[in-house]
Each structure stands twice: as structure tokens, then as C-alpha cells.
Amino acid sequence: MSDLTVLKLIEEMSAQLEAAGLTPADGFGQGTQSAFDEAAWLVLWQLGLPLDDLDGVAERPVSVEEAAQVGALIAKRISTRRPAAYLTGEAWLQGVPFYVDERVIIPRSFIAELLADGSIDPWLSDATERVLDLCTGNASLAVLAAMTYPDVQIDAADISPDALAVARINVDRHQLAGRISLIASDGLAACRGPYDLVLCNPPYVNAGSMAALPAEFRAEPALALTGGEDGMDFIRKLLRAAAQHMSENAVLILEIGNERENFERAFPNLQPLWFDTSAGADQVMLITRQQLA
């Protein structure tokens, strides 16, 4: 009879991840922030246990067979450097599960925090009826927006047919097909508008950062990450065209990751409002239609 418990197994697997050189800087950041968190996710998933109740199952015994299955999964994580979400086929954002595979980047947008904590609400009103989630990927922001604002209709647009196929899975999974329309669109080209709220987590990684990405991030679709030499290629086109797709009092919520310096260099006269998020106050901004017009 094994005296191995879930918690002990997680600690062992965490040590293996650390020994393999997987660190928050170059191995995680796609849903977890530490080796322990990553190990906990994979162990609980492999054992079919609730991902949000480690305390409740920490002392559950683990059989030799179960430990071997978990060990094989961790070994695969280390040897392939595939992100954990691709191994499990699932990622969570603000407590909501989403299907993912290699056709989409793993959802981690800080816009999700702003939807959850009401930070965007002061710029909305009873007249807010139409929302656009541009560069929707797996549709996680569209789904979260639909859950947050039950009276709005949402267009979720992406240039990638593969991404839209994954988005369809998630829209249907959360029974939101009646409120979320999926649109194949190169930027705003096929988006009808006018929209009262535009959410956009675009490709913004600059060329130097792209070249230095760890293997886990290179496993994601480059189309969804690459922002050109300074990371602003897509954003330049977006800001030129956005106003004509927005209603009079509409706002654009734009995420740019660690590219604030490049953004301010590219748009020196634009004065957006920067939101506080768990990653700091230079990741996500609000721009009004009046500023863009």
C-alpha cells in the first residue's frame, strides 16, 4: 500500500519541473506562475480531481499506477516543452474553463480581470448593446463578456479559420451561440459595427522578443503573437480604422503586454487611460472614439 498522497506527488512533480529548468520566466506564464502551480494543475487533471480544491484532496492516497500515469505526463511536459494547456486540452480564465489546442494561443488576457472587477463599467451605459471581441482566438473574452453583460450581443472576429473553429467549440460549450456571432475578418475589414465596446488583445510581440521566446510560447500560433519590428503593426491599422466602426460614445479596450514604450513611441499624441491589473498599470488601456476620431 503506497503512502503517497496527492500533495506529496505534487511536490515531487514540482521538483522535477524545477530540476528540468522550467521557471516562471521561461517555462510558465500560460496559466500558471510557478512550478508548484503547474504540477498541481497536471496532477489534479490526470487524477480527475477538482482543479480548484487542492486542500480538499491533498491527503488523498495515490496508487502506484496513478503515480506512474502522472509521471508520464510530467515527463512529456518536460521533454516536449508543450504548454500544459495543450496537454490537457483545457485552460481556465477567471474561473471559467475553455477548450484549447495548438490552433489558438492559451487564454491569459488581463482584459478578463477588468471584465470581472467592473473596471470598464463606468464607460458603459444602458445604451451599450453591441460588443466586438477582435482577435478573439478561442473566444474566451467574448464568452466572459457575454457572461458579464447578459443584455449585449457580441461579434467575435479573427483572421484565422483554425482559431474560429476552436472559438465555435467554446461558444457552444457555454451555450452562447444565440448571443455570440463568429466572424472571419482581417482586422476590422468584415466587422459591421457600429460597436459600443471593442475588446482587443492583438498580436503585439516585437521582433526581438519573438526571437527570445521560450519553447512553450513558440508552440503557440505565431500569427496570434507577432506584432512586427516594434510590435505595433496590427495596432497601427486598428487605430486608423477603429473610429468608423464605433458608436459615438464607444470605447476601445486594448491590451499591449510589455510594449508600452513602443506604443508611446508610435503614438506620442495619444493619451489613453491605463488600467491597473495584476501585471501592473501598463498592460491594458482604454481609448475613446473621440480620441481616435
C-alpha positions as CSV (number, residue, x, y, z in Angstrom):
1,M,0.0,0.0,0.0
2,S,1.5,3.3,-1.1
3,D,1.7,6.1,1.4
4,L,2.0,8.6,-1.4
5,T,-0.6,11.4,-1.3
6,V,-1.8,14.0,-3.8
7,L,0.2,16.7,-2.1
8,K,3.4,14.7,-1.9
9,L,3.1,13.8,-5.5
10,I,2.6,17.4,-6.5
11,E,5.7,18.3,-4.5
12,E,7.7,15.6,-6.2
13,M,6.5,16.7,-9.7
14,S,7.2,20.3,-8.9
15,A,10.8,19.4,-8.0
16,Q,11.1,17.6,-11.4
17,L,9.9,20.6,-13.3
18,E,12.3,22.9,-11.4
19,A,15.2,20.4,-12.0
20,A,14.4,20.5,-15.7
21,G,14.9,24.2,-15.7
22,L,11.3,25.3,-16.2
23,T,11.0,28.6,-14.4
24,P,8.3,31.3,-14.3
25,A,10.4,33.4,-16.8
26,D,10.8,30.8,-19.5
27,G,8.5,27.8,-18.7
28,F,5.3,29.1,-17.4
29,G,3.1,32.2,-17.8
30,Q,0.4,30.4,-19.8
31,G,-2.0,29.8,-17.0
32,T,0.4,29.1,-14.1
33,Q,3.1,31.2,-12.4
34,S,5.2,28.6,-10.6
35,A,6.4,25.0,-10.8
36,F,4.1,24.0,-7.9
37,D,1.1,25.5,-9.6
38,E,2.0,23.8,-12.9
39,A,2.5,20.5,-11.1
40,A,-0.8,20.8,-9.2
41,W,-2.7,21.5,-12.4
42,L,-1.3,18.5,-14.2
43,V,-1.5,16.1,-11.2
44,L,-5.1,17.0,-10.4
45,W,-6.1,16.9,-14.1
46,Q,-4.5,13.5,-14.6
47,L,-6.2,12.1,-11.5
48,G,-9.6,13.5,-12.5
49,L,-9.8,15.6,-9.3
50,P,-11.2,19.1,-9.0
51,L,-8.7,21.7,-10.1
52,D,-9.9,24.3,-7.6
53,D,-9.9,22.2,-4.4
54,L,-6.4,21.1,-3.7
55,D,-7.0,21.4,0.1
56,G,-9.9,19.0,-0.1
57,V,-7.9,16.3,-1.8
58,A,-4.3,16.9,-0.6
59,E,-4.3,13.8,1.7
60,R,-6.0,11.5,-0.8
61,P,-3.8,8.4,-1.3
62,V,-2.3,7.9,-4.8
63,S,-1.8,4.4,-6.1
64,V,1.4,3.2,-7.8
65,E,-0.5,3.1,-11.1
66,E,-1.8,6.6,-10.8
67,A,1.7,7.9,-9.8
68,A,3.1,6.3,-13.0
69,Q,0.5,8.0,-15.1
70,V,1.2,11.4,-13.6
71,G,5.0,10.8,-14.0
72,A,4.5,10.1,-17.7
73,L,2.5,13.3,-18.2
74,I,5.2,15.4,-16.4
75,A,7.9,13.7,-18.4
76,K,6.0,14.6,-21.6
77,R,5.7,18.2,-20.4
78,I,9.4,18.4,-19.8
79,S,10.6,16.6,-22.9
80,T,8.3,18.3,-25.4
81,R,8.1,21.7,-23.7
82,R,4.5,21.7,-24.9
83,P,2.4,24.0,-22.7
84,A,0.3,22.3,-20.0
85,A,-2.9,23.6,-21.5
86,Y,-2.2,21.8,-24.8
87,L,-1.5,18.6,-22.9
88,T,-4.8,18.8,-21.1
89,G,-6.9,20.5,-23.8
90,E,-8.2,23.0,-21.3
91,A,-7.4,26.4,-19.9
92,W,-9.2,28.4,-17.2
93,L,-9.7,32.2,-17.2
94,Q,-11.5,33.9,-14.3
95,G,-12.7,30.5,-13.1
96,V,-14.2,29.6,-16.5
97,P,-13.0,26.6,-18.4
98,F,-12.1,26.8,-22.1
99,Y,-11.1,24.2,-24.7
100,V,-7.7,24.9,-26.3
101,D,-5.3,23.2,-28.7
102,E,-2.4,24.3,-30.8
103,R,-4.7,26.3,-33.2
104,V,-5.0,29.1,-30.6
105,I,-2.9,30.8,-28.0
106,I,-3.6,29.9,-24.5
107,P,-6.0,32.5,-23.0
108,R,-4.4,34.7,-20.4
109,S,-5.7,38.2,-21.3
110,F,-5.7,40.8,-18.5
111,I,-8.8,42.2,-20.0
112,A,-10.6,39.3,-18.3
113,E,-9.7,40.8,-15.0
114,L,-11.3,44.2,-16.0
115,L,-14.5,42.4,-17.1
116,A,-14.7,40.6,-13.7
117,D,-13.9,43.5,-11.4
118,G,-16.1,46.1,-13.2
119,S,-13.3,48.4,-14.2
120,I,-14.8,49.0,-17.6
121,D,-18.3,49.6,-16.4
122,P,-18.1,53.4,-15.8
123,W,-17.7,53.8,-19.6
124,L,-20.8,51.7,-20.4
125,S,-24.5,52.5,-20.1
126,D,-27.9,51.2,-20.9
127,A,-27.1,52.0,-24.5
128,T,-24.3,49.5,-24.6
129,E,-25.8,46.8,-26.8
130,R,-23.1,45.7,-29.3
131,V,-19.6,44.4,-28.4
132,L,-16.7,43.3,-30.6
133,D,-14.0,40.9,-29.4
134,L,-11.4,41.5,-32.1
135,C,-8.6,38.8,-32.4
136,T,-10.9,36.5,-30.4
137,G,-8.7,33.4,-30.6
138,N,-10.6,30.7,-28.6
139,A,-13.4,33.2,-27.8
140,S,-12.6,33.4,-24.1
141,L,-13.1,37.1,-23.8
142,A,-16.2,37.0,-25.9
143,V,-17.6,34.3,-23.6
144,L,-16.6,36.2,-20.4
145,A,-18.1,39.5,-21.8
146,A,-21.4,37.7,-22.6
147,M,-21.5,36.3,-19.0
148,T,-20.6,39.8,-17.6
149,Y,-23.1,41.7,-19.7
150,P,-26.2,39.5,-20.2
151,D,-28.0,42.0,-22.4
152,V,-25.4,42.6,-25.1
153,Q,-24.8,40.9,-28.5
154,I,-21.2,40.1,-29.3
155,D,-19.2,39.7,-32.5
156,A,-16.1,37.6,-32.1
157,A,-13.7,38.1,-35.0
158,D,-10.4,36.5,-36.0
159,I,-8.4,36.2,-39.2
160,S,-7.6,32.5,-38.5
161,P,-10.2,29.8,-39.6
162,D,-8.5,27.4,-37.2
163,A,-9.0,29.8,-34.3
164,L,-12.6,30.3,-35.2
165,A,-13.1,26.5,-35.2
166,V,-11.9,26.4,-31.6
167,A,-14.0,29.5,-30.8
168,R,-17.0,27.7,-32.0
169,I,-16.3,24.8,-29.6
170,N,-16.2,27.3,-26.6
171,V,-19.2,29.3,-27.7
172,D,-21.3,26.1,-28.0
173,R,-19.8,24.7,-24.8
174,H,-21.1,27.7,-22.8
175,Q,-24.4,27.8,-24.7
176,L,-23.9,31.3,-26.1
177,A,-24.4,30.7,-29.8
178,G,-27.5,32.9,-29.7
179,R,-25.5,35.9,-28.4
180,I,-22.0,35.5,-29.9
181,S,-21.5,35.6,-33.7
182,L,-18.2,34.4,-35.1
183,I,-16.7,36.4,-37.9
184,A,-13.8,35.7,-40.2
185,S,-12.1,39.1,-40.6
186,D,-8.7,40.5,-41.3
187,G,-8.7,43.1,-38.6
188,L,-11.9,45.2,-38.8
189,A,-12.5,44.5,-42.5
190,A,-15.5,42.3,-42.1
191,C,-16.8,43.7,-38.8
192,R,-20.1,45.5,-39.4
193,G,-20.4,47.8,-36.3
194,P,-21.0,50.3,-35.0
195,Y,-19.9,48.8,-31.7
196,D,-20.4,50.3,-28.3
197,L,-17.5,48.4,-26.8
198,V,-14.4,46.9,-28.5
199,L,-12.2,44.5,-26.8
200,C,-8.9,43.6,-28.4
201,N,-5.9,41.5,-27.3
202,P,-4.0,41.6,-30.6
203,P,-0.7,40.3,-31.8
204,Y,1.8,42.7,-30.3
205,V,5.1,40.9,-29.5
206,N,8.0,42.8,-31.1
207,A,10.6,41.1,-33.2
208,G,13.3,41.0,-30.6
209,S,11.0,39.5,-28.0
210,M,9.7,36.9,-30.5
211,A,13.2,35.7,-31.2
212,A,13.8,35.2,-27.5
213,L,10.5,33.4,-26.6
214,P,10.9,30.1,-24.7
215,A,9.7,26.9,-26.4
216,E,6.3,26.9,-24.7
217,F,5.4,30.2,-26.3
218,R,6.9,29.2,-29.7
219,A,4.4,26.3,-29.6
220,E,1.6,28.8,-29.9
221,P,0.5,30.2,-33.3
222,A,2.9,32.9,-34.4
223,L,0.1,34.7,-36.2
224,A,-1.5,35.5,-32.9
225,L,1.7,36.8,-31.3
226,T,3.8,38.6,-33.9
227,G,3.4,42.3,-34.0
228,G,6.3,43.2,-36.3
229,E,9.5,45.0,-35.6
230,D,8.2,47.2,-32.8
231,G,5.0,45.1,-32.0
232,M,2.7,47.8,-33.4
233,D,1.9,46.6,-36.9
234,F,-1.6,45.4,-36.2
235,I,-2.3,48.2,-33.7
236,R,-1.4,50.9,-36.3
237,K,-4.1,49.5,-38.7
238,L,-6.6,49.1,-35.9
239,L,-6.3,52.7,-34.6
240,R,-6.6,54.2,-38.1
241,A,-9.8,52.3,-38.8
242,A,-11.5,51.8,-35.4
243,A,-13.5,55.1,-35.1
244,Q,-15.6,54.3,-38.1
245,H,-16.6,51.0,-36.5
246,M,-17.6,52.6,-33.1
247,S,-20.7,54.3,-31.9
248,E,-20.4,57.9,-30.7
249,N,-19.6,57.1,-27.0
250,A,-17.8,53.8,-27.6
251,V,-14.5,52.8,-26.0
252,L,-11.7,50.5,-27.1
253,I,-10.1,48.3,-24.5
254,L,-6.6,47.4,-25.9
255,E,-4.0,45.0,-24.4
256,I,-0.4,45.5,-25.4
257,G,1.6,43.4,-22.9
258,N,5.0,44.7,-22.3
259,E,5.1,47.1,-25.3
260,R,4.1,50.4,-23.6
261,E,7.4,52.0,-24.6
262,N,6.9,51.0,-28.2
263,F,3.3,52.1,-28.1
264,E,4.1,55.6,-26.8
265,R,6.9,55.9,-29.4
266,A,4.4,55.0,-32.2
267,F,1.5,57.1,-30.9
268,P,3.1,60.1,-29.0
269,N,0.0,62.2,-29.1
270,L,-2.5,59.6,-27.9
271,Q,-3.2,59.8,-24.1
272,P,-5.1,56.6,-23.2
273,L,-6.3,55.7,-19.7
274,W,-4.2,52.8,-18.3
275,F,-5.9,50.2,-16.1
276,D,-4.4,48.6,-13.0
277,T,-4.1,44.8,-13.5
278,S,-2.3,42.0,-11.7
279,A,0.6,42.6,-14.1
280,G,0.8,46.3,-13.4
281,A,-0.5,49.5,-14.9
282,D,0.9,49.4,-18.4
283,Q,-0.6,46.4,-20.0
284,V,-4.2,47.4,-20.9
285,M,-5.6,50.8,-21.9
286,L,-8.9,52.5,-22.7
287,I,-9.2,54.8,-25.7
288,T,-12.4,56.6,-26.6
289,R,-13.9,57.0,-30.0
290,Q,-13.4,60.8,-29.7
291,Q,-9.6,60.3,-29.2
292,L,-9.4,58.1,-32.3
293,A,-11.6,60.4,-34.5
